[in-house]
Amino acid sequence: MMKTFRILFTGVGRRVELMQAFRQAANRMNVILKLYGADMAGTAPALAFCDYTRKVCGMRDADYIPQLLRICEADHIDLLIPTIDTDLLVLSQNTAKFDEIGTKVLISKPEKIAICRDKNYTADFFESCDLKAPRTVNDYQLYHGPYPCFIKPKDGSSSINAFKVENESERKVYAEQIGDYIVQPFIEGTEYTVDIFCDYEGNPLFITPRIRVAVRAGEVLKTEIAMDEKIIEECRKLIAGFQPCGPMTVQLIRQNKTDDDYYIEINPRFGGGAPLSMKAGARSAEAILKLLSGEKVDYSDVIDDGAVYSRFDQSVCTAEGKRKQPILGVIFDLDDTLYFEKQYIRSGYKAVAKLLGDEALADRLWTYFENGKPAIDELLNELGCIGRKEECLEAYRKQMPEIKLYDGVVDLIQTLKDRGIKVGIITDGRPEGQRNKIQALGLDSLIDDIIITDELGGTQFRKPCDIAFRIMQNRWRLPYEQIVYVGDNPNKDFQACRQLGMRWKYFRNEDGVYFDGETAGMSSILEFTI
């Protein structure tokens, strides 16, 4: 049985690349991953790349931690990962409460978080690790040069209210504007970010320096992986002193004149550009899933040194407007959406029972299935003929099933076609079995286009992979916004739709094979209208 992991990200915001990195890691490892995104408004773009959205209050609200605890307990969250600085301290102070309900929080100790939240402490900490850091003062009147200098909030992030100051008059203006600030000499040189990832005990698994080639609002737009041995060894000192749990992002400047490295900031979380290091080989998302599985993960430096990554913006629709575009194409899922999949399972058990020479065995197979057991294995063990498993599976998979469409499906499809609306099917599964289902249901003569994802090149093309949806859209030459997908499995059916801008309808099939009770409040195919 495939492992299932549930991860909740707080402050999910624009972390689309991070969600994609975790999804790709799960696909590589062949595990089931359910991503939950916490957001105050429910409109963050990264939510389109999560399986579930959970609205939360602000982190300064007294109910913030209790609310997260309720979510983690109700959704059986395995791991909570914060992604913004303002969450870090309050979560680190409450990890024991999450441990009590079985949720691990991927975060460093509170005393270490406090070091990062006050830039004075950060500079002192760098020096305690035998690393250089710019001298820091808290009163602009006590700063006597050199110029230019740098002024920024003590607990700031994302370069908000951080300014390069050219002279004394500018220094006073910015100091009064910021309020609680620090002043440091401006270091002229090459800026680096180091993406660090450690296991739960603080042992480094990845140390990935990269040059900040182009930056906007504190977040990197273009970066070059630079596996500089000097920086890596300096960061080992930093790790030994900090003992981070999970991700940590460090910023430094290599001074042009001296080649000395001046360390300026620590963020004990995934930085916005961390997925770029993952693309280069520092697969920390995969490491997290392995740690959750109880596997040991060792340090890796097999990183694509010199690789350059450029980032771009892309939009997703998080809420439809009042004037929706017309629907010109409808794509249906097959199993448990157009027919009752348990009919297929029963039919398959009849085929197996017939092969074994006793049709009454079909009822026994069904009883095992209803009890959540591997029916064919259990029956063959009981009969003492486990060696016949492959031929039983072959009989099940090659059956011409006794199944029928739900009432009203033929009329619905014909009505759509009469209105000039294209109708298609995208379904996962073994090609021979899916083709037999389609033939038995009479859909091959009723549907315009049918894609069985496994026929595209294997199981890796199954939903939530978006390739089948792209192929269908290309065939039809319709905008994604004018196509709707109808399916029954929220764990995989709608991820590609949301990301591509396609509309979707959920068939809440409470007696379906994949119904898990987590989808209350979603729309129903029974309300499907054009």
C-alpha positions as CSV (number, residue, x, y, z in Angstrom):
1,M,0.0,0.0,0.0
2,M,1.3,3.5,-0.9
3,K,2.2,5.7,2.0
4,T,0.1,8.9,2.5
5,F,1.6,12.1,4.0
6,R,-0.3,15.2,4.8
7,I,1.6,18.5,5.0
8,L,0.2,21.9,6.1
9,F,1.9,25.1,4.9
10,T,1.2,28.3,6.8
11,G,1.4,31.6,5.0
12,V,1.4,29.8,1.7
13,G,1.1,33.0,-0.3
14,R,3.0,32.9,-3.6
15,R,4.9,29.7,-2.9
16,V,3.8,28.0,-6.1
17,E,7.3,26.6,-6.9
18,L,7.6,25.1,-3.4
19,M,4.2,23.3,-3.8
20,Q,5.3,22.0,-7.2
21,A,8.6,20.8,-5.7
22,F,6.8,18.8,-3.0
23,R,4.4,17.4,-5.6
24,Q,7.3,16.3,-7.9
25,A,9.1,14.7,-4.9
26,A,6.0,12.7,-4.1
27,N,5.7,11.5,-7.7
28,R,9.4,10.5,-7.8
29,M,9.0,8.5,-4.5
30,N,5.6,7.0,-5.5
31,V,3.9,8.2,-2.3
32,I,0.5,9.9,-1.9
33,L,0.9,13.5,-0.7
34,K,-1.9,15.8,0.4
35,L,-1.0,19.4,0.5
36,Y,-2.9,21.8,2.7
37,G,-2.5,25.6,2.4
38,A,-3.4,28.0,5.2
39,D,-4.3,31.5,4.2
40,M,-6.3,34.4,5.8
41,A,-8.2,35.3,2.6
42,G,-8.3,32.1,0.7
43,T,-7.1,33.8,-2.4
44,A,-3.3,33.1,-2.3
45,P,-2.1,31.9,-5.7
46,A,-0.3,28.9,-4.2
47,L,-3.6,27.5,-3.0
48,A,-4.4,26.5,-6.5
49,F,-1.5,24.1,-6.2
50,C,-2.7,22.6,-2.9
51,D,-5.3,19.9,-2.4
52,Y,-7.1,21.7,0.4
53,T,-7.5,25.3,1.6
54,R,-7.8,26.1,5.3
55,K,-8.7,29.7,6.2
56,V,-7.0,31.0,9.4
57,C,-7.0,34.2,11.4
58,G,-3.9,36.4,11.7
59,M,-0.9,35.0,13.5
60,R,-1.2,37.8,16.1
61,D,-4.7,36.7,16.9
62,A,-5.1,34.8,20.3
63,D,-6.9,32.0,18.4
64,Y,-4.2,31.4,15.8
65,I,-2.4,28.5,17.5
66,P,-5.6,26.9,18.8
67,Q,-7.1,27.2,15.3
68,L,-4.0,25.5,13.7
69,L,-4.2,22.8,16.3
70,R,-7.8,22.1,15.4
71,I,-7.0,21.9,11.7
72,C,-4.0,19.6,12.3
73,E,-6.0,17.3,14.5
74,A,-9.1,17.2,12.2
75,D,-7.0,16.7,9.0
76,H,-4.5,14.3,10.6
77,I,-1.6,16.6,9.5
78,D,1.8,14.8,9.7
79,L,4.0,17.9,9.2
80,L,3.4,21.7,9.5
81,I,5.8,23.9,7.6
82,P,5.8,27.7,8.1
83,T,7.0,29.8,5.2
84,I,6.9,33.4,6.6
85,D,9.0,35.1,9.3
86,T,6.1,36.3,11.4
87,D,4.9,32.8,12.1
88,L,8.2,31.4,13.2
89,L,8.5,32.4,16.9
90,V,4.9,31.7,17.9
91,L,5.1,28.3,16.2
92,S,8.4,27.4,17.7
93,Q,7.1,28.2,21.2
94,N,4.2,25.8,20.7
95,T,5.7,22.8,19.1
96,A,4.9,20.6,22.1
97,K,1.2,21.2,21.7
98,F,1.5,20.0,18.1
99,D,3.5,17.0,19.1
100,E,0.7,15.9,21.4
101,I,-1.7,15.5,18.5
102,G,0.9,13.8,16.3
103,T,1.9,16.8,14.1
104,K,5.6,17.6,13.7
105,V,6.5,21.3,13.2
106,L,9.5,21.8,10.9
107,I,11.1,24.6,12.9
108,S,14.1,25.4,14.9
109,K,14.2,26.1,18.7
110,P,12.6,29.4,20.0
111,E,16.0,30.7,21.3
112,K,17.4,30.3,17.8
113,I,14.4,31.9,16.2
114,A,14.8,34.9,18.5
115,I,18.4,35.4,17.2
116,C,17.0,35.8,13.7
117,R,14.2,38.1,14.6
118,D,16.5,40.8,16.0
119,K,19.4,41.8,13.7
120,N,21.5,42.8,16.7
121,Y,21.5,39.3,17.9
122,T,22.1,38.0,14.4
123,A,25.3,39.9,14.0
124,D,26.5,38.8,17.4
125,F,25.7,35.2,16.6
126,F,27.7,35.4,13.3
127,E,30.7,36.6,15.2
128,S,30.3,33.8,17.8
129,C,30.6,31.4,14.9
130,D,33.9,33.0,13.9
131,L,32.2,34.7,10.9
132,K,32.5,38.3,9.8
133,A,29.4,40.5,10.1
134,P,28.9,44.3,9.5
135,R,29.1,46.3,12.7
136,T,25.6,47.2,13.9
137,V,24.3,50.2,15.9
138,N,20.8,51.0,17.1
139,D,21.0,54.8,17.1
140,Y,21.7,56.6,13.9
141,Q,23.4,59.4,15.9
142,L,26.0,56.9,17.0
143,Y,26.9,55.8,13.5
144,H,29.9,57.8,12.3
145,G,30.6,56.2,9.0
146,P,31.6,55.0,6.5
147,Y,29.1,55.9,3.8
148,P,27.1,54.5,2.1
149,C,25.5,52.6,4.9
150,F,22.5,50.4,5.2
151,I,19.4,50.9,7.5
152,K,16.7,48.3,8.0
153,P,14.2,47.1,10.6
154,K,15.5,45.0,13.5
155,D,13.0,42.3,12.7
156,G,12.3,42.9,9.0
157,S,12.2,40.6,6.1
158,S,11.9,40.6,2.3
159,S,13.9,43.9,2.1
160,I,10.8,45.8,3.3
161,N,11.9,49.3,4.6
162,A,15.6,48.5,4.0
163,F,17.5,51.4,2.4
164,K,20.9,52.2,1.2
165,V,21.9,55.6,2.8
166,E,24.3,57.9,1.1
167,N,24.8,60.6,3.8
168,E,23.9,61.9,7.3
169,S,20.7,63.7,6.3
170,E,19.3,60.6,4.5
171,R,20.2,58.5,7.5
172,K,18.1,60.7,9.8
173,V,15.1,60.7,7.5
174,Y,15.1,56.9,7.1
175,A,15.6,56.3,10.8
176,E,12.6,58.4,11.7
177,Q,10.6,56.6,9.0
178,I,11.5,53.0,10.2
179,G,11.4,53.5,13.9
180,D,12.9,50.4,15.4
181,Y,16.0,50.0,13.1
182,I,19.6,49.1,12.9
183,V,22.4,50.8,10.9
184,Q,25.3,48.9,9.3
185,P,28.1,49.8,6.9
186,F,27.1,49.0,3.3
187,I,29.3,46.2,2.0
188,E,30.0,46.5,-1.7
189,G,30.3,43.1,-3.4
190,T,28.6,40.0,-4.7
191,E,25.4,38.9,-2.9
192,Y,24.9,35.2,-2.1
193,T,22.0,33.3,-0.7
194,V,22.8,29.9,0.9
195,D,19.9,27.4,1.0
196,I,20.6,25.0,3.9
197,F,18.6,22.0,4.8
198,C,19.2,19.9,7.9
199,D,17.5,16.8,9.5
200,Y,15.6,17.0,12.7
201,E,18.8,16.8,14.7
202,G,20.5,19.7,12.9
203,N,22.8,17.6,10.7
204,P,23.3,19.2,7.3
205,L,21.8,17.4,4.3
206,F,22.2,20.2,1.7
207,I,24.3,23.4,1.6
208,T,23.7,25.2,-1.6
209,P,25.2,28.7,-2.2
210,R,23.9,30.7,-5.1
211,I,24.7,34.2,-6.4
212,R,21.8,36.7,-6.4
213,V,22.2,37.9,-10.0
214,A,18.9,39.9,-10.1
215,V,16.5,40.7,-7.2
216,R,13.1,42.4,-6.9
217,A,11.6,43.4,-3.5
218,G,14.1,41.2,-1.7
219,E,13.3,38.0,-3.7
220,V,15.6,36.6,-6.3
221,L,14.6,36.8,-10.0
222,K,17.8,35.3,-11.4
223,T,20.3,33.1,-9.6
224,E,23.5,31.1,-10.3
225,I,24.3,28.0,-8.3
226,A,27.9,28.5,-7.0
227,M,29.2,25.6,-4.9
228,D,31.9,27.7,-3.3
229,E,33.9,25.6,-0.8
230,K,34.8,28.6,1.3
231,I,31.2,29.5,1.8
232,I,30.2,25.9,2.4
233,E,32.8,25.5,5.2
234,E,31.7,28.8,6.8
235,C,28.1,27.6,6.7
236,R,29.1,24.4,8.5
237,K,30.3,26.6,11.3
238,L,27.0,28.4,11.3
239,I,25.1,25.1,11.3
240,A,27.1,23.7,14.2
241,G,26.2,26.8,16.3
242,F,22.6,27.1,15.2
243,Q,21.5,23.4,14.9
244,P,18.6,24.2,12.6
245,C,15.6,21.8,12.2
246,G,14.8,21.7,8.5
247,P,15.3,24.6,6.2
248,M,17.4,27.7,6.8
249,T,18.3,30.5,4.4
250,V,21.4,32.6,4.9
251,Q,22.5,35.8,3.1
252,L,26.0,37.1,2.8
253,I,28.1,39.5,0.7
254,R,31.5,38.8,-0.6
255,Q,33.4,42.1,-0.5
256,N,34.9,43.1,-3.8
257,K,38.1,44.5,-2.4
258,T,39.1,41.8,0.0
259,D,37.1,38.7,-0.9
260,D,36.0,38.5,2.7
261,D,32.5,37.1,3.4
262,Y,30.2,39.3,5.5
263,Y,27.1,37.5,6.8
264,I,24.1,39.7,7.2
265,E,20.9,37.6,7.7
266,I,19.4,34.2,8.7
267,N,15.9,33.1,7.9
268,P,15.1,29.7,9.5
269,R,12.6,28.7,6.9
270,F,12.4,28.0,3.1
271,G,13.5,31.1,1.3
272,G,11.5,32.2,-1.8
273,G,14.3,30.9,-4.0
274,A,14.8,27.6,-2.3
275,P,13.0,25.6,-5.1
276,L,15.8,26.8,-7.4
277,S,18.3,24.9,-5.3
278,M,16.0,21.9,-5.4
279,K,16.0,22.0,-9.2
280,A,19.8,22.0,-9.1
281,G,19.8,18.8,-7.0
282,A,19.4,19.9,-3.4
283,R,16.1,17.9,-3.1
284,S,15.0,19.0,0.3
285,A,11.3,18.3,-0.4
286,E,12.2,14.7,-1.2
287,A,14.4,14.6,2.0
288,I,11.4,15.7,4.1
289,L,9.2,12.9,2.7
290,K,12.0,10.4,3.4
291,L,12.4,11.7,7.0
292,L,8.6,11.4,7.4
293,S,9.0,7.8,6.3
294,G,11.6,7.2,8.9
295,E,14.4,6.9,6.4
296,K,18.0,8.1,7.1
297,V,19.1,10.8,4.7
298,D,22.8,11.6,4.3
299,Y,24.6,14.8,3.2
300,S,24.7,15.3,-0.6
301,D,26.8,17.8,-2.6
302,V,25.7,16.5,-6.0
303,I,24.5,19.9,-7.1
304,D,24.5,21.3,-10.6
305,D,27.2,23.9,-10.0
306,G,27.0,26.9,-12.4
307,A,23.4,26.3,-13.3
308,V,21.5,29.6,-13.8
309,Y,17.8,29.9,-13.1
310,S,15.5,32.8,-14.0
311,R,12.0,33.2,-12.5
312,F,8.8,34.6,-14.0
313,D,5.3,35.5,-12.8
314,Q,2.2,33.6,-13.8
315,S,-1.4,34.2,-12.9
316,V,-4.1,31.7,-11.6
317,C,-7.7,32.4,-11.0
318,T,-8.6,32.2,-7.3
319,A,-12.2,33.4,-7.5
320,E,-14.5,33.6,-10.5
321,G,-16.3,36.9,-11.3
322,K,-20.0,37.4,-11.9
323,R,-19.9,37.2,-15.7
324,K,-18.4,33.8,-16.4
325,Q,-17.2,32.8,-19.8
326,P,-19.4,30.4,-21.8
327,I,-18.7,26.7,-21.5
328,L,-17.7,25.3,-24.9
329,G,-16.1,22.0,-23.8
330,V,-16.9,19.5,-21.0
331,I,-14.4,16.7,-20.0
332,F,-15.6,13.9,-17.7
333,D,-13.7,11.6,-15.5
334,L,-14.9,8.0,-16.0
335,D,-14.8,5.8,-12.9
336,D,-17.4,6.7,-10.2
337,T,-18.3,9.8,-12.3
338,L,-20.2,8.3,-15.2
339,Y,-20.8,4.9,-13.8
340,F,-20.6,3.1,-10.4
341,E,-17.1,1.7,-10.1
342,K,-18.2,-0.9,-7.6
343,Q,-20.2,-2.5,-10.4
344,Y,-16.9,-3.0,-12.2
345,I,-15.3,-4.5,-9.1
346,R,-18.2,-6.9,-8.6
347,S,-18.1,-7.9,-12.2
348,G,-14.3,-8.5,-11.9
349,Y,-14.9,-10.8,-8.9
350,K,-17.4,-12.8,-11.0
351,A,-14.7,-13.3,-13.6
352,V,-12.2,-14.5,-11.0
353,A,-14.8,-16.8,-9.4
354,K,-15.6,-18.3,-12.8
355,L,-11.9,-18.9,-13.4
356,L,-11.6,-20.7,-10.1
357,G,-14.6,-22.8,-11.0
358,D,-17.0,-21.6,-8.2
359,E,-19.2,-18.6,-8.9
360,A,-20.2,-18.4,-5.2
361,L,-16.6,-17.2,-4.5
362,A,-17.6,-13.8,-6.0
363,D,-19.5,-13.0,-2.8
364,R,-16.6,-14.0,-0.6
365,L,-14.3,-11.7,-2.6
366,W,-16.8,-8.9,-2.2
367,T,-16.9,-9.4,1.6
368,Y,-13.1,-9.1,1.7
369,F,-13.3,-5.9,-0.4
370,E,-15.9,-4.3,1.9
371,N,-13.7,-5.1,4.9
372,G,-10.8,-3.1,3.3
373,K,-8.7,-6.2,2.6
374,P,-6.9,-7.2,-0.6
375,A,-9.7,-9.5,-1.8
376,I,-7.9,-11.8,-4.3
377,D,-4.9,-12.3,-2.0
378,E,-7.1,-13.1,0.9
379,L,-9.2,-15.6,-1.0
380,L,-6.3,-17.4,-2.6
381,N,-4.6,-17.7,0.8
382,E,-7.8,-19.2,2.2
383,L,-8.0,-21.7,-0.7
384,G,-4.3,-22.5,-0.6
385,C,-3.7,-21.6,-4.2
386,I,-1.7,-18.3,-4.0
387,G,0.3,-19.4,-7.0
388,R,-2.8,-18.6,-9.2
389,K,-2.7,-14.9,-8.4
390,E,-1.4,-13.7,-11.7
391,E,-4.0,-15.6,-13.8
392,C,-6.7,-14.3,-11.4
393,L,-5.5,-10.7,-11.9
394,E,-5.4,-11.3,-15.6
395,A,-9.1,-12.5,-15.6
396,Y,-10.0,-9.4,-13.5
397,R,-8.2,-6.9,-15.8
398,K,-9.3,-8.4,-19.1
399,Q,-13.0,-8.8,-18.2
400,M,-15.7,-7.3,-20.4
401,P,-17.5,-5.8,-17.5
402,E,-21.2,-5.9,-16.6
403,I,-21.6,-2.1,-15.9
404,K,-24.0,0.6,-16.9
405,L,-24.0,4.4,-17.0
406,Y,-25.7,6.4,-14.2
407,D,-29.3,7.4,-15.0
408,G,-29.4,10.6,-17.0
409,V,-25.8,10.5,-18.3
410,V,-26.7,9.7,-21.9
411,D,-29.3,12.5,-22.0
412,L,-26.8,15.0,-20.4
413,I,-24.1,14.2,-22.9
414,Q,-26.5,14.4,-25.8
415,T,-27.9,17.7,-24.6
416,L,-24.3,19.1,-24.4
417,K,-23.5,17.9,-28.0
418,D,-26.8,19.3,-29.3
419,R,-25.7,22.7,-28.0
420,G,-22.5,22.5,-29.9
421,I,-20.4,21.8,-26.8
422,K,-17.5,19.4,-27.2
423,V,-17.5,16.4,-24.8
424,G,-14.5,14.4,-23.8
425,I,-13.2,11.9,-21.2
426,I,-9.8,11.9,-19.4
427,T,-9.4,8.7,-17.3
428,D,-6.5,6.9,-15.5
429,G,-6.0,3.2,-15.5
430,R,-4.7,0.2,-17.5
431,P,-5.5,0.8,-21.1
432,E,-7.2,-2.6,-21.8
433,G,-9.4,-2.4,-18.8
434,Q,-10.4,1.2,-19.5
435,R,-11.1,0.5,-23.1
436,N,-13.3,-2.5,-22.1
437,K,-15.3,-0.2,-19.7
438,I,-15.7,2.4,-22.5
439,Q,-17.0,-0.2,-24.9
440,A,-19.3,-1.8,-22.3
441,L,-20.8,1.6,-21.5
442,G,-21.3,2.6,-25.2
443,L,-19.1,5.7,-24.7
444,D,-16.9,5.1,-27.7
445,S,-19.7,6.1,-30.0
446,L,-21.0,8.9,-27.8
447,I,-17.9,10.9,-26.7
448,D,-15.9,13.1,-29.1
449,D,-12.4,12.6,-27.6
450,I,-11.2,10.1,-25.0
451,I,-7.7,10.1,-23.4
452,I,-6.6,7.2,-21.3
453,T,-3.6,8.7,-19.5
454,D,-1.6,5.5,-19.3
455,E,-1.6,5.3,-23.1
456,L,0.4,8.5,-23.2
457,G,3.5,6.7,-21.8
458,G,2.7,5.1,-18.5
459,T,1.4,5.7,-15.0
460,Q,3.4,9.0,-14.6
461,F,0.9,10.6,-16.9
462,R,-2.0,9.9,-14.6
463,K,-3.8,12.8,-12.8
464,P,-2.8,15.2,-11.3
465,C,-0.3,15.4,-14.2
466,D,-1.7,18.1,-16.5
467,I,-0.4,16.7,-19.9
468,A,-3.7,15.0,-20.8
469,F,-5.6,18.3,-20.1
470,R,-3.1,20.2,-22.3
471,I,-3.6,17.7,-25.1
472,M,-7.4,17.9,-25.0
473,Q,-7.3,21.7,-25.0
474,N,-4.9,21.6,-27.9
475,R,-7.2,19.3,-29.9
476,W,-10.2,21.4,-29.2
477,R,-8.5,24.8,-29.7
478,L,-10.6,26.3,-26.9
479,P,-9.4,28.6,-24.1
480,Y,-8.9,26.8,-20.8
481,E,-11.4,29.2,-19.2
482,Q,-14.2,27.8,-21.5
483,I,-13.6,24.1,-20.6
484,V,-15.0,22.4,-17.4
485,Y,-13.8,19.1,-15.9
486,V,-16.2,16.9,-13.9
487,G,-14.7,14.3,-11.5
488,D,-15.2,12.6,-8.2
489,N,-11.8,12.4,-6.7
490,P,-10.6,15.7,-5.2
491,N,-7.2,14.2,-4.3
492,K,-6.2,14.2,-8.0
493,D,-8.9,15.3,-10.4
494,F,-8.8,19.1,-10.0
495,Q,-5.2,20.1,-9.4
496,A,-4.4,20.4,-13.1
497,C,-7.7,22.2,-13.8
498,R,-7.0,24.9,-11.1
499,Q,-3.4,25.4,-12.3
500,L,-4.3,25.7,-16.0
501,G,-7.3,28.0,-15.4
502,M,-9.9,25.4,-16.3
503,R,-13.2,25.3,-14.5
504,W,-14.3,22.2,-12.6
505,K,-17.3,20.5,-11.0
506,Y,-17.1,18.0,-8.2
507,F,-19.3,14.9,-8.2
508,R,-19.8,14.2,-4.5
509,N,-20.2,10.4,-4.8
510,E,-20.5,9.3,-1.2
511,D,-20.6,5.7,-2.2
512,G,-17.6,6.0,-4.5
513,V,-14.4,4.1,-4.1
514,Y,-12.4,7.3,-3.4
515,F,-14.8,9.2,-1.2
516,D,-13.1,10.1,2.0
517,G,-15.4,12.6,3.7
518,E,-12.9,15.4,3.4
519,T,-14.8,17.3,0.7
520,A,-17.9,18.6,2.5
521,G,-19.1,21.9,1.0
522,M,-17.8,21.3,-2.5
523,S,-20.2,21.5,-5.5
524,S,-22.0,18.5,-7.0
525,I,-22.4,17.2,-10.5
526,L,-26.1,17.0,-9.8
527,E,-26.2,20.8,-10.0
528,F,-24.3,20.7,-13.3
529,T,-25.6,23.4,-15.7
530,I,-24.3,25.1,-18.8
